[in-house]
């Protein structure tokens, strides 16, 4: 179901409609020229609207707010490929010229932008802790469709080559199809943006329309598609202005109040995205100190985020390296029973990295994790025992036992499977050399043969997965 044209007889050139189309096409051409950046999403990250930033960083007003507001506007002119652009612009052209002619170009430009901004706000409030950039003119275009339906409900819309339907019928069918599509669950369509843009179009159209333009007007019989009106309504300016104020107040309330209404885990995730955006300079100005400040707030709310902050501090790539603070965050996450953080904290205790060395306590923590079923710690514990890390004597027999246990445990997780392969390789090597166990070259060879066969299977599965993508 694709609209081709509106039967409303537009007189004259409509400059805003064609300027918007030209700008969207120009931006897409720039995207094609910058195709290497597109490959890793840099263009979308830079010019798209990010829900987590809009909800958790826009208000109260701060140094990031201007960039976030600007990205909400630029996102309307960026599209996810040529098909996305063509669909939006052809759909837009069908309804835009009649609406611009009824509003006038000076009023129509801000109307279009406000509908797009409303779509951005609603989309962001629906998925507040997402950092997936919103791009496309869909929210603004839906606002134009809604305005056309309100101002020209009975104007015929040509669909395809031969079919026509009144504007209200087309819109009703379009809404129904949107609902069906949203029930699919795996669509990438921003339905929240459509909802926000559509509501804005309905509430703003009476204010931005020229004086005397009616809503819900039927065409006078024997005239050409509603150039003359009958049985419609003229919305008084104070009422139209009140509706616009109500809309703006509602959107502002949604945007500023959403961060207080979400679950603590959602708030923590959203603030972590804000921190990473500041640390990387994505969507907001680069600011390491402010990024770390927000990261610490998020880490205090969620042990997994605390572990990620600790890892970031240990790596020292996007923040100054600080093993002491990293150890503290690992400790805090460990106290909240995060297994991965406990393992890292134990290793830091063993090595005396960022904390006073306490090898026995570190080994105890690792053994407790292993005994509680956290199998991936077996490899780490075995490596500590084999090398005598932390100043202790090597425990080869204990290392063999842990390598064997890790080798005999399987996992579907890619990262854990790499640990499984390494455990099997080390176990086979110690069997072959008779280190910490009786020599058994035949068993060692069998283990190495099995893990090599499994590697080939995994590589084949990965190749098929990549081919499907």
C-alpha positions in Angstrom: 0.0 0.0 0.0 1.9 3.0 -1.3 0.5 6.5 -1.8 1.3 8.1 -5.1 -0.4 11.5 -5.0 -3.1 13.6 -3.3 -6.0 14.8 -5.5 -6.0 18.2 -3.8 -5.1 20.8 -6.5 -2.0 22.5 -5.2 -1.3 25.9 -6.9 2.3 27.1 -7.3 5.7 25.9 -6.1 6.0 24.6 -2.5 9.6 25.5 -1.5 9.7 23.9 1.9 8.6 20.5 0.6 11.3 20.5 -2.1 13.9 21.9 0.2 13.4 19.1 2.7 13.5 16.5 -0.1 16.7 18.0 -1.5 18.4 18.2 1.9 17.6 14.5 2.7 18.9 13.4 -0.7 22.1 15.5 -0.2 22.7 14.0 3.2 22.3 10.5 1.7 24.8 11.4 -1.0 27.3 12.5 1.7 26.7 9.2 3.5 27.5 7.3 0.3 30.7 9.3 -0.2 31.7 8.5 3.4 30.9 4.8 3.0 33.9 3.6 5.2 32.5 5.5 8.1 29.0 4.1 7.4 30.4 0.6 7.7 30.9 1.0 11.4 28.0 3.3 12.0 30.0 6.4 12.7 27.7 8.6 10.7 24.6 7.4 12.5 26.2 7.7 15.9 27.2 11.3 15.2 24.0 12.6 13.6 21.3 10.2 15.0 19.3 10.8 18.1 20.3 8.6 21.1 17.5 7.8 23.6 19.8 7.4 26.6 21.3 10.8 26.1 17.9 12.5 25.6 16.5 11.0 28.7 19.5 10.9 31.1 21.7 13.8 29.9 19.5 16.5 28.3 17.9 17.8 31.4 18.9 19.5 33.7 20.5 21.7 31.0 24.2 21.1 30.9 27.2 21.3 28.5 25.9 18.2 26.5 22.3 19.6 26.0 23.0 21.7 22.9 24.6 18.7 21.1 21.7 16.4 22.1 19.1 18.9 20.9 20.9 19.4 17.6 21.1 15.6 17.0 17.4 15.4 17.4 17.1 17.8 14.4 19.8 16.2 12.3 18.4 12.7 12.8 15.3 13.8 10.7 17.5 14.2 7.6 19.7 11.0 8.0 18.3 7.7 6.5 19.4 4.1 6.9 20.0 3.4 3.2 18.6 4.4 -0.1 15.3 2.4 0.2 14.6 4.1 3.5 15.2 7.5 1.9 13.0 6.7 -1.2 10.1 5.3 0.8 10.1 8.3 3.2 10.4 10.9 0.5 7.8 9.5 -1.9 5.4 9.1 1.0 6.2 12.6 2.2 5.8 14.2 -1.2 2.3 12.8 -1.6 1.0 14.6 1.5 3.4 17.5 2.0 2.5 19.9 -0.9 -1.2 20.1 0.0 -0.4 20.7 3.7 2.2 23.3 2.9 -0.3 25.1 0.6 -2.9 25.2 3.4 -0.3 26.4 6.0 2.0 28.6 3.9 5.7 27.9 3.7 6.7 30.1 6.6 4.4 28.2 9.0 4.9 24.8 7.4 8.7 24.7 8.1 8.5 24.9 11.9 5.4 22.6 11.8 7.5 19.9 10.1 10.4 20.2 12.6 8.1 20.2 15.6 6.4 17.0 14.4 9.8 15.4 14.0 10.9 16.5 17.4 7.8 15.1 19.0 8.5 11.8 17.3 12.0 11.8 18.7 10.8 12.5 22.2 8.2 9.7 22.2 10.6 7.2 20.7 13.2 8.0 23.4 10.8 7.7 26.3 9.6 4.3 25.1 13.2 2.9 25.0 15.1 5.2 27.5 18.3 3.2 28.0 19.0 2.5 24.4 22.0 3.9 22.5 20.8 2.8 19.1 20.6 6.0 17.1 17.2 7.0 15.7 17.5 8.2 12.1 14.9 9.1 9.5 12.1 11.5 8.7 9.4 9.1 9.7 8.1 11.1 12.7 7.9 14.3 10.8 6.3 12.6 7.8 3.7 11.0 10.0 2.9 14.4 11.3 2.3 15.7 7.8 0.1 12.6 7.1 -1.9 13.4 10.2 -2.3 17.1 9.2 -3.5 16.1 5.7 -6.0 13.7 7.2 -7.4 16.4 9.6 -7.5 19.2 7.0 -8.4 17.2 3.9 -10.1 14.0 5.2 -12.1 13.4 2.0 -9.5 14.3 -0.6 -8.8 11.2 -2.7 -5.4 9.5 -2.4 -4.2 7.6 -5.4 -2.6 4.2 -4.4 -0.6 2.5 -7.0 -1.7 2.9 -10.6 -5.5 2.7 -10.4 -6.8 2.6 -6.9 -8.0 5.6 -4.9 -9.3 6.1 -1.3 -10.2 9.1 0.8 -7.4 10.4 3.0 -9.1 9.3 6.2 -9.5 5.7 4.8 -5.9 5.6 3.7 -4.7 6.8 7.2 -7.0 4.2 9.0 -5.6 1.4 6.9 -2.0 2.7 7.4 -2.5 2.7 11.2 -3.9 -0.8 11.1 -0.9 -2.1 9.1 1.4 -0.3 11.6 -0.2 -2.1 14.4 0.1 -5.5 12.7 3.8 -4.8 12.0 4.5 -3.8 15.6 3.1 -7.1 16.8 5.8 -8.9 14.9 8.3 -7.8 17.5 11.4 -7.9 15.3 10.8 -4.8 13.2 13.3 -2.0 13.1 10.6 0.6 12.5 10.4 3.3 15.1 6.7 3.1 16.0 7.1 5.5 18.9 8.4 8.2 16.5 5.3 7.6 14.3 3.0 7.9 17.3 4.7 11.1 18.5 4.8 12.7 15.1 1.2 11.8 14.3 -0.2 13.2 17.6 1.8 16.4 17.1 0.5 16.7 13.5 -3.1 16.5 14.7 -2.6 18.9 17.6 -0.5 21.5 15.7 -2.3 21.6 12.3 -5.2 23.9 13.4 -2.7 26.5 14.8 -0.3 26.4 11.7 -3.1 26.4 9.1 -3.9 29.6 7.3 -6.8 31.7 8.7 -10.2 30.3 7.7 -8.9 26.8 6.8 -11.4 24.3 8.3 -10.8 20.9 9.7 -12.8 17.8 8.9 -14.5 19.7 6.1 -16.5 17.9 3.4 -16.1 19.2 -0.2 -19.1 21.0 -1.6 -20.9 18.9 -4.1 -20.0 19.3 -7.7 -16.7 21.1 -6.9 -13.2 19.8 -7.4 -11.8 18.1 -4.3 -12.5 20.6 -1.5 -11.3 23.9 -2.8 -14.6 25.0 -1.4 -15.6 23.8 2.1 -18.8 22.9 3.7 -19.8 21.3 7.1 -16.3 21.7 8.5 -15.0 23.4 11.6 -12.8 26.5 12.1 -10.8 26.0 15.2 -10.5 29.4 17.1 -6.9 30.6 17.4 -6.9 30.5 21.3 -8.1 26.9 21.2 -5.5 25.9 18.6 -2.8 27.7 20.6 -3.9 26.0 23.8 -3.6 22.6 22.1 -0.1 23.4 21.0 0.9 24.6 24.5 -0.6 21.4 25.9 1.4 19.3 23.4 4.7 21.1 24.2 4.1 20.8 27.9 3.3 17.1 27.6 6.4 16.4 25.6 8.6 18.4 28.0 7.1 16.5 30.9 7.8 13.2 29.3 11.4 14.1 28.5 12.3 15.6 31.8 10.4 13.2 34.1 11.1 9.9 32.4 14.5 9.3 34.2 12.7 9.4 37.5 10.0 6.9 36.6 12.2 4.1 35.2 13.5 1.1 37.1 16.8 1.5 38.9 18.5 -1.0 36.5 17.3 1.0 33.4 18.5 4.2 35.0 21.9 2.7 35.6 22.2 1.4 32.0 21.2 4.8 30.7 23.7 6.6 32.8 26.4 4.2 31.7 25.7 5.1 28.1 25.9 8.8 29.0 29.3 8.1 30.6 30.6 6.2 27.6 29.3 8.9 25.2 31.3 11.5 27.2 34.4 9.3 27.4 34.3 8.6 23.6 33.0 12.0 22.5 30.0 10.3 20.7 26.9 12.5 20.4 28.2 14.9 23.1 31.5 16.7 23.7 34.5 14.6 24.8 34.9 15.1 28.6 36.7 12.4 30.6 36.1 13.8 34.0 32.4 14.3 33.6 32.2 10.9 31.9 33.9 9.2 34.9 31.6 11.1 37.3 28.5 9.7 35.7 30.1 6.2 35.3 30.7 6.1 39.1 27.0 7.0 39.7 25.9 4.1 37.4 28.4 1.7 38.9 27.1 2.3 42.4 23.7 1.2 41.2 24.6 -2.0 39.4 27.4 -4.5 40.1 27.8 -5.5 36.4 28.4 -1.8 35.5 30.8 -1.6 38.5 32.8 -4.5 37.0 32.8 -2.8 33.5 34.0 0.4 35.1 36.8 -1.5 36.9 37.8 -3.1 33.6 37.9 0.3 31.9 40.1 1.7 34.6 42.5 -1.2 34.4 42.8 -0.9 30.7 43.4 2.8 30.8 42.4 3.4 27.1 39.7 5.9 27.4 40.3 7.0 31.0 43.5 7.4 33.0 44.7 4.0 34.2 43.9 3.5 38.0 44.3 0.0 39.3 43.5 1.1 42.9 40.1 2.4 41.9 39.6 -0.6 39.6 40.2 -2.9 42.5 37.8 -1.0 44.7 35.0 -1.3 42.1 35.8 -5.0 41.6 35.5 -5.4 45.4 32.2 -3.6 45.6 30.8 -5.7 42.8 32.1 -8.9 44.4 30.3 -7.9 47.7 27.1 -7.9 45.6 27.9 -11.5 44.4 28.9 -10.7 40.8 31.0 -13.7 39.9 33.1 -12.2 37.1 34.0 -9.2 39.3 34.9 -11.5 42.2 37.3 -13.5 40.0 39.0 -10.3 38.8 39.3 -9.0 42.4 40.7 -12.3 43.5 43.4 -12.2 40.8 44.3 -8.6 41.9 44.7 -9.8 45.5 46.9 -12.6 44.3 49.1 -10.3 42.3 49.0 -7.3 44.6 47.7 -5.2 41.8 46.1 -2.0 43.1 45.5 -3.6 46.6 47.7 -5.1 49.3 48.7 -8.6 48.2 46.8 -11.4 49.9 47.4 -14.6 47.9 45.5 -16.9 50.3 42.4 -14.8 50.3 42.5 -14.5 46.5 42.9 -18.3 46.1 40.0 -18.9 48.6 37.7 -16.6 46.5 38.6 -18.4 43.3 38.1 -21.9 44.9 34.7 -20.7 46.3 33.6 -19.6 42.8 34.7 -22.8 41.2 32.9 -24.9 43.9 29.8 -22.8 43.4 29.7 -23.9 39.8 31.3 -20.8 38.1 33.3 -23.1 35.8 35.1 -20.4 33.8 37.2 -19.6 36.9 38.8 -23.0 36.7 41.2 -21.9 33.9 42.2 -18.8 35.9 42.8 -20.8 39.1 44.8 -23.5 37.2 47.1 -20.8 35.7 47.7 -19.3 39.1 48.5 -22.7 40.6 50.7 -23.8 37.8 52.8 -20.7 37.8 52.8 -20.1 41.5 51.6 -16.6 41.0 51.7 -14.3 44.0 54.9 -15.7 45.3 53.6 -19.1 46.2 54.9 -22.5 45.3 53.6 -24.1 42.1 50.8 -26.6 42.7 51.0 -28.8 39.5 48.6 -31.5 40.7 46.0 -28.8 41.6 46.5 -27.1 38.3 46.0 -30.4 36.4 42.8 -31.0 38.3 41.4 -27.6 37.4 42.5 -27.8 33.8 40.8 -31.1 33.5 37.6 -29.8 35.1 37.5 -26.8 32.8 38.2 -29.0 29.8 35.4 -31.4 30.6 32.9 -28.5 31.0 31.3 -27.2 27.8 29.7 -23.9 27.0 27.8 -22.3 24.1 29.2 -18.9 25.0 31.9 -17.8 22.6 34.2 -16.2 25.2 33.9 -19.2 27.6 34.5 -21.6 24.7 37.8 -20.0 24.1 38.7 -20.7 27.8 37.5 -24.2 27.3 39.9 -24.7 24.4 42.8 -23.2 26.3 42.1 -25.4 29.3 42.1 -28.5 27.2 45.3 -27.5 25.5 47.0 -26.9 28.8 45.6 -30.2 30.3 46.9 -32.2 27.3 50.3 -30.5 27.5 50.7 -31.5 31.2 49.5 -35.0 30.4 52.0 -35.3 27.6 54.9 -34.0 29.8 53.8 -35.8 33.0 53.7 -32.5 34.9 51.6 -32.9 38.0 50.2 -36.2 36.8 51.2 -39.5 35.3 52.3 -39.2 31.7 49.7 -40.2 29.2 50.7 -39.2 25.6 47.9 -41.1 24.0 45.2 -39.4 26.0 46.9 -36.0 25.4 46.9 -36.6 21.6 43.2 -37.7 21.8 42.2 -34.5 23.6 44.1 -32.3 21.2 42.4 -34.1 18.3 39.0 -33.5 19.8 39.4 -29.8 20.4 40.8 -29.3 16.9 37.8 -31.0 15.4 35.5 -28.8 17.5 37.4 -25.7 16.4 36.7 -26.7 12.8 33.0 -27.2 13.5 32.8 -23.8 15.3 34.6 -22.1 12.4 32.2 -23.6 9.9 29.1 -22.5 12.0 30.6 -19.0 12.2 31.2 -18.9 8.5 27.5 -19.9 7.8 26.3 -17.3 10.3 28.3 -14.6 8.6 27.0 -15.6 5.2 23.4 -15.3 6.4 24.1 -11.9 7.7 
